[in-house]
Amino acid sequence: MGVSVYGVNLTLMWTMIGLYALHKERPGLAGMLYGLAGLTMLYSLPITFAVGMYLLLRSRKDSLRFFLGFLAVFGIANLVLAFVPGYLEQVIFY
């Protein structure tokens, strides 16, 4: 058993807490939690996109808060890590 199992568990944890935040009508916090899920494993990004599109159909204001929260965590972390030698090749382009 590899360490990827722990990544899946963490990704699922962040995703489910994000769904709970959406249920409590906290789209900004949900976006941040989905950003953490995306940082844990990139496999969660299609789910993040689907949730964002659902919010876009429901409310533009909520979808904007969601995507800003997501970009605050996922975007800034990847922007900082992009300056680490080999990060983009080993993580993003792999």
C-alpha positions in Angstrom: 0.0 0.0 0.0 1.5 3.3 -1.0 1.2 6.8 0.4 -1.3 7.9 -2.2 -4.0 6.3 -0.1 -3.4 9.1 2.5 -3.7 11.7 -0.2 -7.0 10.3 -1.3 -8.3 10.4 2.3 -7.1 14.0 2.8 -8.6 15.1 -0.6 -11.9 13.5 0.3 -11.8 15.2 3.7 -11.3 18.7 2.3 -13.9 18.1 -0.4 -16.6 16.9 2.1 -15.8 19.8 4.5 -16.2 22.1 1.5 -19.6 20.6 0.7 -20.6 21.2 4.3 -19.4 24.8 4.0 -21.6 25.2 0.9 -24.5 23.7 2.8 -24.0 26.3 5.5 -23.9 29.0 2.7 -20.2 29.9 3.1 -19.0 29.8 -0.5 -15.7 31.6 0.2 -14.7 29.1 2.8 -15.8 26.3 0.6 -13.6 27.6 -2.2 -10.6 27.7 0.2 -11.3 24.1 1.3 -11.6 23.0 -2.3 -8.3 24.7 -2.9 -6.7 22.6 -0.2 -8.2 19.5 -1.8 -6.6 20.6 -5.1 -3.3 21.1 -3.5 -3.5 17.6 -1.9 -4.4 15.9 -5.2 -5.0 17.4 -8.6 -7.7 14.7 -9.2 -10.2 16.9 -7.2 -10.1 19.7 -9.7 -12.9 18.4 -12.0 -15.1 18.2 -8.9 -14.2 21.8 -8.0 -15.1 22.9 -11.5 -18.4 21.1 -11.4 -19.3 22.7 -8.0 -18.3 26.1 -9.3 -20.5 25.7 -12.4 -23.4 24.6 -10.2 -22.9 27.8 -8.1 -22.7 29.9 -11.3 -26.1 28.6 -12.3 -27.5 29.2 -8.8 -25.9 32.6 -8.0 -23.2 34.6 -9.6 -22.2 36.2 -6.3 -21.7 32.8 -4.6 -19.7 31.5 -7.6 -17.5 34.5 -7.5 -16.8 34.1 -3.8 -16.2 30.3 -4.3 -13.7 30.9 -7.1 -11.9 33.7 -5.3 -11.6 31.5 -2.2 -10.3 28.7 -4.4 -7.7 31.0 -6.1 -6.6 32.4 -2.8 -5.4 29.0 -1.7 -4.7 27.0 -4.8 -3.5 29.9 -7.0 -1.3 31.6 -4.5 0.3 28.3 -3.3 1.0 27.2 -6.9 2.4 30.6 -7.8 4.8 30.5 -4.9 5.7 26.8 -5.5 6.3 27.6 -9.2 9.6 29.2 -8.2 10.8 25.9 -6.7 13.1 24.3 -9.2 11.4 21.3 -10.8 8.0 21.8 -9.3 6.1 22.5 -12.5 7.6 19.6 -14.3 7.2 17.1 -11.5 3.7 18.1 -10.3 1.8 20.0 -13.0 3.2 18.7 -16.3 3.6 15.1 -15.1 
